[in-house]
Amino acid sequence: MKQAIRFPYIKKIIKMKNFSPRFKYTFTFISVFTIIITSVMDLNDSHMTNPLWTPHARFHWACQYFATIVMSVLSLYCLYGKYKDKGSVFSKLFIGLSPLCFWGMFIPALLMPGTSTAPDGITLPPDFPEIFTIIHPNFIIACIISVISIALTLKEPKRKIESIS
């Protein structure tokens, strides 16, 4: 029968909390959501296999798609995997800012001349307000995820220590 080793001079056990529950569960949701939504919405003829896109444009989209998937999977590993610096400021910055590599780029992308969130092949009426080609559900989702990512990352910089008696 195994016996526990007791150290009478140790009064408390210190347990490291790598991430706050809000940080962990929010970024788990964002990472899984990003993997699912980019796969469902973009691996079809509106994006990745769009016949109106040149092969070079599809190549760039494929690069962005796979980079997004890899970043999301790495974020999940940083949240749930076992590694030496888990909970470090660097790991929190990586997890917290990685959604910006995809969702955050929707915002400056719209500053490029000739861009639109309207799918290719759709002809908009000549008097259609340009603002409605920008304010699109994906753009709104991108803004919300970007703000949440920045806000939670800024609130999570230090490790939290919890004492258990």
Phi, psi and omega in degrees: 000131180282142177244144178284141176275129181246139177241101186296338182276352176265117183270328184229150172255130180260128180244128179276132171259114183291318183219148174291153179303320180298315179298310184298311185285326178295314182284337171296311180299313182298317181295313180294317178302316181296316179299313183291310187293321179291326179289316182289316187276335190248345179269058181208188185281002173273343181225271191302322181247026180297121181293342179278345180273145174287157178304325180293321177295319177295324177300313180296321179294320178298319177300314180294319180300309183291326175296321178295316180296314180298316179299319180293318178295318177297323177298317178296320176297317180297329179282320190244344182283173178249121178204162190301313187261028179301130181089359179290164178302319179299315181296322178292321177295318179299310181298313187288328183260349181298327176299336180290337178296334176251296186294321181294337182282349175298326186289303179290336179299328181287350177279345179289132180301137176083004179272157179201154175271355177289135180298149177298148178091351178265125178262120180272147177301149183300329182263014180292126181298128183298330181301330181282348173275346178263310182281094186233153180309320179297321179294319179294316177300316180300317179295316180297312180296321180296314180295315179299316182299313181294314182298312181292324180294321179291334180273354189244027190285335185250150174292147177254138179246132181239129179268140175239123180266000000 
